């Protein structure tokens, strides 16, 4: 069996690609299958895409991506399956998907891990937002041989257009990557942590007063923010430490955390989230404190492997409790690791992923 992967980003760069299918490629090969990865963006364009300015270089990079898509369509007849992650092209109607499904009659596995049919516009993508053609998701779901959805909310959406839907959760490689467990009782500064891209920094804003209150109460801790851009909070925090995200130090940086945060707003976009931050923390034996939104409540069992916090008072209570009780952090962290190994690891989900191509 030969599989063509049409993906937005260069290999090994974007979390959605790394943790949804790239970590299964060895398993695909070990089962006798071959594959080709065909990114829309090259590395040069990816490096500047979310930075201000350089509009000409970005436009040329996008145009070059369309050229690569044309070339790969010409090669598509040689493949048995076409795996499309999110979309074949970031702008415009689903022409490539239509050609693959209706003209070339290819079996499309359509994979998405966000509510990408919604216009989630930020300042960084404001100009391109009008060209995104979000409603194409409906058509691609309808044309797909199988839809691979990150959670039940996304799967329910896809089923409106196609009954062939598989819940394929975002998973963690507990053998080769997240293969260490935080010792919650080791000496060193206590750390509350968060990791994510610039577009999700906004979810931290309601927690800034909570962290400031903990500071005012005399608790000694650091607040680590790992991202591609530093946060800009209106209220200063002495505890704040910004750590630029780097793939090479991703795991050591996360292992500085004693507690991991995943706050969300309760809106349709957030309901499509696949609890990825919580999964990363928990895989490393770090208790996750999460908002009761979407898949968060499936992953975190309140009081067993983390806590679900609804109001600022609950965030404050649980953070204070975990900062002052190392044994409790250790117990939650151990339970969190077991949860990932049993339900959200690459090992546990490999049969489910391989079944997409059958």
C-alpha positions as CSV (number, residue, x, y, z in Angstrom):
1,X,0.0,0.0,0.0
2,X,1.3,3.5,-0.9
3,X,0.1,6.6,1.0
4,X,0.4,10.2,-0.1
5,X,0.3,12.7,2.8
6,X,-0.8,16.2,1.8
7,X,0.1,18.3,4.8
8,X,0.3,22.1,5.4
9,X,3.7,22.4,7.1
10,X,7.3,21.1,6.7
11,X,8.0,17.8,8.5
12,X,8.9,17.9,12.2
13,X,7.8,21.4,12.8
14,X,4.1,21.8,13.6
15,X,2.6,20.1,16.7
16,X,-0.6,19.0,14.9
17,X,1.4,17.1,12.3
18,X,4.0,15.7,14.8
19,X,1.5,14.3,17.2
20,X,-1.3,13.2,14.8
21,X,0.5,11.2,12.2
22,X,4.3,11.8,11.9
23,X,5.0,9.6,14.9
24,X,3.1,6.7,13.2
25,X,5.2,6.7,10.0
26,X,7.6,4.1,11.3
27,X,4.7,1.8,12.2
28,X,3.3,2.3,8.7
29,X,6.6,1.2,7.2
30,X,7.0,-1.7,9.6
31,X,3.6,-3.0,8.3
32,X,5.0,-3.0,4.8
33,X,3.5,0.3,3.5
34,X,5.3,3.1,1.8
35,X,4.5,6.8,2.0
36,X,5.4,10.3,0.7
37,X,5.1,13.5,2.7
38,X,4.1,16.5,0.5
39,X,4.1,19.8,2.6
40,X,2.4,22.9,1.1
41,X,4.9,25.3,2.7
42,X,8.7,25.0,2.5
43,X,10.8,25.6,5.5
44,X,11.8,29.2,4.5
45,X,8.2,30.3,4.2
46,X,7.2,28.5,7.4
47,X,9.9,30.3,9.4
48,X,8.5,33.7,8.4
49,X,4.8,33.0,8.1
50,X,3.6,34.2,11.5
51,X,6.2,37.0,11.8
52,X,5.2,40.6,11.0
53,X,6.2,42.1,7.6
54,X,7.8,40.3,4.6
55,X,4.5,40.2,2.8
56,X,6.2,39.7,-0.6
57,X,8.2,36.7,0.6
58,X,5.1,35.2,2.2
59,X,3.1,35.7,-1.0
60,X,5.8,34.1,-3.1
61,X,6.0,31.2,-0.7
62,X,2.3,30.6,-0.9
63,X,2.4,30.7,-4.7
64,X,5.2,28.2,-4.7
65,X,3.1,26.0,-2.5
66,X,0.3,25.9,-5.1
67,X,3.0,24.9,-7.7
68,X,4.0,22.0,-5.5
69,X,0.4,21.0,-5.2
70,X,0.0,20.9,-8.9
71,X,3.0,18.7,-9.3
72,X,1.9,16.3,-6.6
73,X,-1.5,15.9,-8.2
74,X,0.2,14.7,-11.3
75,X,1.9,12.0,-9.2
76,X,-1.2,11.1,-7.1
77,X,-2.4,8.2,-9.4
78,X,0.4,6.1,-8.1
79,X,-0.9,6.1,-4.6
80,X,-3.6,4.0,-2.9
81,X,-4.6,6.5,-0.2
82,X,-4.3,10.2,0.1
83,X,-4.1,11.4,3.7
84,X,-5.1,15.1,4.0
85,X,-4.3,16.9,7.2
86,X,-6.6,19.9,7.6
87,X,-6.6,20.9,3.9
88,X,-4.6,20.5,0.7
89,X,-4.0,24.3,0.4
90,X,-4.5,27.0,3.0
91,X,-6.4,29.4,0.7
92,X,-9.3,29.1,-1.7
93,X,-11.8,26.4,-2.6
94,X,-11.0,22.6,-2.3
95,X,-10.0,22.1,-5.9
96,X,-7.2,19.6,-5.1
97,X,-9.5,17.6,-2.9
98,X,-12.3,17.5,-5.5
99,X,-9.8,16.4,-8.2
100,X,-8.5,13.6,-6.0
101,X,-11.9,12.4,-4.9
102,X,-14.0,12.9,-8.0
103,X,-11.6,12.7,-10.9
104,X,-8.8,10.5,-9.7
105,X,-11.1,8.4,-7.5
106,X,-8.6,8.3,-4.6
107,X,-9.5,7.1,-1.2
108,X,-9.1,10.2,1.0
109,X,-8.4,10.0,4.7
110,X,-9.3,13.5,6.0
111,X,-7.7,14.4,9.3
112,X,-8.4,17.4,11.5
113,X,-7.9,18.3,15.1
114,X,-9.6,21.7,15.4
115,X,-13.0,23.2,14.5
116,X,-11.5,24.4,11.3
117,X,-14.9,25.1,9.7
118,X,-15.0,28.2,12.0
119,X,-13.3,31.5,11.2
120,X,-10.9,31.8,14.1
121,X,-9.4,35.1,13.1
122,X,-6.5,36.7,14.9
123,X,-4.4,39.7,14.1
124,X,-1.7,37.4,12.6
125,X,-4.0,35.9,10.0
126,X,-6.5,38.8,9.6
127,X,-5.5,39.5,6.0
128,X,-5.7,35.9,4.8
129,X,-8.9,35.1,6.7
130,X,-11.2,36.2,3.9
131,X,-9.5,33.8,1.6
132,X,-9.5,30.8,3.9
133,X,-12.8,29.3,2.5
134,X,-13.7,27.7,5.9
135,X,-16.9,26.1,4.6
136,X,-14.8,23.7,2.3
137,X,-14.5,21.4,5.3
138,X,-18.1,20.3,4.8
139,X,-17.3,19.2,1.2
140,X,-14.1,17.4,2.0
141,X,-15.8,15.5,4.9
142,X,-18.4,14.4,2.3
143,X,-15.9,13.3,-0.3
144,X,-13.6,11.5,2.1
145,X,-13.2,7.7,2.3
146,X,-12.8,8.1,6.0
147,X,-12.7,11.1,8.4
148,X,-10.1,11.0,11.1
149,X,-11.2,13.4,13.9
150,X,-9.4,14.3,17.1
151,X,-12.4,14.1,19.4
152,X,-16.1,13.4,19.7
153,X,-17.1,17.0,19.0
154,X,-15.2,17.1,15.7
155,X,-16.5,13.6,14.8
156,X,-20.1,14.7,15.4
157,X,-19.6,17.6,13.0
158,X,-18.1,15.3,10.3
159,X,-21.0,12.8,10.6
160,X,-23.4,15.4,9.3
161,X,-21.8,14.9,5.9
162,X,-20.4,11.3,6.0
163,X,-21.0,8.3,8.2
164,X,-17.4,7.1,7.8
165,X,-15.9,8.8,10.8
166,X,-13.1,7.6,13.2
167,X,-12.2,9.3,16.5
168,X,-8.4,9.3,16.2
169,X,-7.1,11.2,19.3
170,X,-3.9,13.3,19.3
171,X,-1.4,11.0,21.1
172,X,1.9,11.0,22.9
173,X,5.0,9.0,22.1
174,X,5.8,7.7,25.6
175,X,8.7,5.6,24.4
176,X,10.9,7.9,22.3
177,X,9.8,11.5,23.3
178,X,7.7,11.9,26.5
179,X,9.7,9.1,28.1
180,X,10.5,10.7,31.4
181,X,8.4,11.3,34.5
182,X,8.7,14.4,36.7
183,X,10.0,13.8,40.2
184,X,7.6,16.0,42.1
185,X,9.7,15.8,45.3
186,X,13.1,16.7,43.9
187,X,14.6,19.9,45.3
188,X,14.4,23.2,43.2
189,X,12.0,26.0,42.6
190,X,8.3,25.2,42.2
191,X,7.1,25.9,38.7
192,X,3.6,26.5,37.3
193,X,3.8,26.1,33.6
194,X,2.0,26.6,30.3
195,X,3.0,25.8,26.7
196,X,1.4,26.8,23.4
197,X,1.5,29.1,20.4
198,X,1.0,32.8,20.3
199,X,-2.6,32.4,19.2
200,X,-3.6,30.7,22.5
201,X,-1.7,33.1,24.9
202,X,-5.0,34.9,25.3
203,X,-6.4,32.1,27.4
204,X,-3.9,32.9,30.1
205,X,-5.2,36.4,30.7
206,X,-7.9,35.5,33.2
207,X,-5.4,33.6,35.3
208,X,-3.0,36.5,35.7
209,X,-4.9,37.9,38.7
210,X,-4.9,34.4,40.3
211,X,-1.1,34.1,39.9
212,X,-0.7,37.7,41.2
213,X,-2.7,36.7,44.3
214,X,-0.5,33.7,45.0
215,X,2.5,36.0,44.7
216,X,0.9,38.4,47.2
217,X,0.3,35.6,49.6
218,X,4.0,34.9,49.8
219,X,4.1,31.6,47.9
220,X,7.5,31.1,46.2
221,X,7.1,29.8,42.7
222,X,7.9,30.6,39.0
223,X,5.5,30.8,36.2
224,X,7.0,29.4,33.0
225,X,5.5,30.3,29.6
226,X,6.8,28.3,26.7
227,X,5.8,29.8,23.3
228,X,7.0,31.2,20.0
229,X,6.2,34.7,21.3
230,X,6.5,36.3,24.8
231,X,3.2,37.1,26.6
232,X,2.1,40.7,27.1
233,X,0.1,40.9,30.2
234,X,-1.3,44.2,31.5
235,X,-0.6,43.2,35.1
236,X,3.1,42.5,35.9
237,X,4.1,39.2,37.4
238,X,7.4,38.8,39.2
239,X,7.2,35.0,38.8
240,X,6.9,35.1,35.0
241,X,9.7,33.4,33.0
242,X,9.4,33.4,29.2
243,X,11.0,30.4,27.5
244,X,11.2,30.4,23.6
245,X,9.9,27.1,22.3
246,X,12.6,25.0,20.7
247,X,12.2,21.5,19.5
248,X,15.6,20.5,20.8
249,X,14.7,21.5,24.4
250,X,10.9,20.8,24.3
251,X,11.0,17.9,26.9
252,X,13.6,19.3,29.3
253,X,11.6,22.7,29.3
254,X,8.4,20.9,30.1
255,X,10.0,18.8,32.8
256,X,10.7,22.0,34.8
257,X,6.9,22.2,35.5
258,X,5.3,20.9,38.7
259,X,1.8,21.8,37.5
260,X,0.6,22.4,34.0
261,X,-2.2,24.8,33.0
262,X,-4.7,24.5,30.2
263,X,-7.3,27.3,30.5
264,X,-9.8,27.8,27.7
265,X,-12.8,29.9,26.9
266,X,-16.0,28.0,26.5
267,X,-16.8,28.7,22.8
268,X,-17.2,26.5,19.7
269,X,-13.6,26.8,18.7
270,X,-12.3,25.7,22.1
271,X,-14.8,22.8,22.2
272,X,-12.9,21.4,19.2
273,X,-9.6,21.4,21.0
274,X,-8.0,18.0,21.6
275,X,-6.6,18.6,25.1
276,X,-3.0,18.5,23.7
277,X,-1.4,20.6,26.4
278,X,-2.9,18.5,29.1
279,X,-1.8,15.3,27.3
280,X,1.8,16.6,27.2
281,X,1.9,17.5,30.9
282,X,0.3,14.3,32.0
283,X,2.6,12.1,30.0
284,X,5.5,13.6,32.0
285,X,3.9,13.0,35.3
286,X,2.7,16.6,35.7
287,X,-0.8,17.2,37.0
288,X,-2.9,19.3,34.7
289,X,-5.3,22.0,35.8
290,X,-7.8,22.5,33.0
291,X,-11.0,24.4,32.1
292,X,-14.2,22.2,31.7
293,X,-14.2,22.7,28.0
294,X,-14.4,20.0,25.3
295,X,-12.1,17.1,25.5
296,X,-10.4,18.4,28.7
297,X,-13.1,16.7,30.8
298,X,-12.5,13.4,29.0
299,X,-8.7,13.4,29.7
300,X,-8.7,14.9,33.2
301,X,-10.6,13.1,36.0
302,X,-11.0,15.7,38.8
303,X,-8.9,14.8,41.8
304,X,-7.5,11.7,40.2
305,X,-4.9,12.8,37.6
306,X,-5.5,16.6,37.8
307,X,-8.2,19.1,38.5
308,X,-11.0,20.7,36.5
309,X,-11.3,24.4,37.4
310,X,-14.3,26.6,36.6
311,X,-13.9,29.8,38.5
312,X,-10.9,31.9,39.5
313,X,-11.4,30.8,43.1
314,X,-11.0,27.1,42.0
315,X,-7.8,27.9,40.1
316,X,-6.5,29.6,43.2
317,X,-7.5,26.8,45.5
318,X,-6.0,24.0,43.4
319,X,-2.8,25.9,42.6
320,X,-2.2,26.7,46.3
321,X,-2.9,23.1,47.2
322,X,-0.5,21.7,44.6
323,X,2.2,24.2,45.4
324,X,2.2,23.2,49.1
325,X,1.7,19.5,48.9
326,X,4.4,17.6,47.0
327,X,3.0,14.1,47.8
328,X,-0.3,15.0,46.4
329,X,1.4,16.3,43.2
330,X,3.3,13.0,43.0
331,X,0.1,10.9,43.3
332,X,-1.7,12.9,40.7
333,X,1.3,12.9,38.3
334,X,1.6,9.1,38.6
335,X,-2.1,8.6,37.8
336,X,-1.8,11.1,34.9
337,X,1.1,9.1,33.3
338,X,-1.0,5.9,33.5
339,X,-3.9,7.6,31.9
340,X,-1.7,8.6,28.9
341,X,-0.1,5.2,28.6
342,X,-3.5,3.4,28.6
343,X,-5.6,5.7,26.5
344,X,-3.6,8.4,24.7
345,X,-0.2,6.9,23.8
346,X,1.1,6.0,20.3
347,X,1.4,2.4,21.4
348,X,-2.3,2.3,22.5
349,X,-3.6,4.0,19.4
350,X,-1.4,2.5,16.7
351,X,-4.1,-0.2,15.7
352,X,-6.7,2.6,15.4
353,X,-4.4,4.7,13.2
354,X,-3.4,1.9,10.9
355,X,-7.1,0.9,10.5
356,X,-7.7,4.2,8.7
357,X,-6.0,2.6,5.7
358,X,-8.2,-0.4,5.4
